[in-house]
Amino acid sequence: MSWGVTKAYRSDHHAVNEKVLAIVLAGGEGNRLMPLTADRAKPAVPFAGSYRLIDFALSNLVNSRYLQIVVLTQYKSHSLDRHISETWRMSTQLGNYIASVPAQQRVGKSWFLGSANAIYQSLNLIHDANPDIVVVVGADHVYRMDFAQMVAQHVNSGAKATVAAVRQPLHMADQFGVIEVDQNDPQKIAAFVEKPSSTPGLAADPSQFLASMGNYVFDADALVAALHVDAERLDTKHDMGGDIIPYFVNRGEAGVYDFTLNDIPGSTERDRTYWRDVGTIDSFYDAHMDLISPLPVFNLYNSEWPIYTRQSISPPAKFVRGKNNTVGTALDSIVSSGVVISGGVVEGSVLSNDVYVATSGRVIDSVLMDKVQVGEGAVINRAILDKNVKVPAGAAIGLDPDLDRARGFKVTDSGITVLAKGQEVPEPGEEERRLAARHLSQLPNAVKAATDQYPNMREAADKVADTHAAAAAEAAPGARVS
């Protein structure tokens, strides 16, 4: 990547002549995403087939023309550091950089004690860059945003701190940091409340409230002063949202930026205000399902505001016949480079690089990461499989929660089964093979919809399903259902 000088731009492209440094907070453990974070930092978790979660924050900053960026890391940061160094290389000749900075114990002997403390311990980065404005963003949300528009409002408002806010339904107030605005000035924060049981609705829409997105803009000198005050306090968690923002609110110096005002080139009304916190397994899974409809809730294919990542050197995806002429098929799915579907069926799923689905293998409403192998006649249903998982022939994952838990797989309350990186899947017994086989003869939903519209196709479709079931029984003896 090669980019020009760092400037902040309004949506009308008039320059705001402020020097901007961007700080990405990427040190979170991500315990709620276990086991996907067992071996990596949360921002390094793969997403949408080809990306890492941090790619969304970095792409938004780069597309906003902010090209001096530091990424603060801490837990299990090896794969994150490697991804940043291999993917996000800027033209240093023009003074641009994306630098991964680990916890260094510059202040005392403790590691980062919170998001605010992470920046406090890294104040040398602000001093060295000497910016007028500091943009602080999280590294684990899925969205598109032009931060230049937020910076323009911040500068024009005279606020010392500005918080980006997304509108959410009132019943979700207890899940977010809630922003209550001044009745006389809707761009000024009157109160910042962390996960309240209830909150007043917006004047413009009483069914919604403003939730903090975890993205902030600060005057640099005001941020530095606030961090020093926070470091001296004993009654603090050293958190940006919980401590630093309330500091500015109490001083009457905090503004709010309504995300619905953000205008992204190439966006649609359906996805322009999309923002997803993927901090749990359920939200991570749901965000993937948002991607795969014909008119997706979040459109990855907006070339006017691209999401950048490291390009795979894998060959193109391939769909071929398997044994007994079973047809390799993918329906309503995202399929990445290097994927081979050899006589299997994939429906409503996201497949990362180099996934292999063998004859009569079935992947339904699932997320498979790099190099997962699905054996002949195996069925994967509503599951997330991390890298390098090998599913033996005839196995069933996501069809019986008790069976999944007995094998050491994580199952969420909503019924999503999750396997860790390289987790072993035992050879299936006869009962498990029969369980898988019962699903192999079922038509994919997309095919059912087509045959309902064109009944003369149903007989042919049923024959294809029978062929898949027979091939699976041959590959995995004992799987045939009489």
Buried (B, 14 or more C-beta within 10 A) or exposed (E): EEBEEBBBBBBEEEEBEBBBBBBBBBBBEBEBBEBBBEBBBBBBBBBBBBBBBBBBBBBBBBBBBBBBBBBBBBBBBEBBBEBBEEBBEBEEEEEBBBBBBBBEEEEEEEBBBBBBBBBBBBBEBBEEBEBBBBBBBBBBBBBBBBBBBBBBBBBEBEBBBBBBBBBBEBEEBEEBBBBBBBEEEBBBBBBBBBEBEEBBBBEEEEEBBBBBBBBBBBBBEBBBEBBEEBBEEEEBBBBBBBBBBBBBBEEEBBBBBBBBEBEBEBBEEEBBBBBBBBBBBBBBBBBBBBBBEEEBBBBBEBEEBBBBBBEBEBEEBEBEEBBBEBBBBBBBBBBBBBBBBBBBBBBBBBBBBBBBBBBBBBBBBBBBBBBBBBBBBBBBBBBBBBBBBBBBBBBBBBBBBEBBEEBEBBBBEEEBBBBBBEBEBEEBEEEBBBBBBBBBBBBBBBBEEBBEEEEEEBEEBBEBBEBBBBBBBBBBEBBBBE
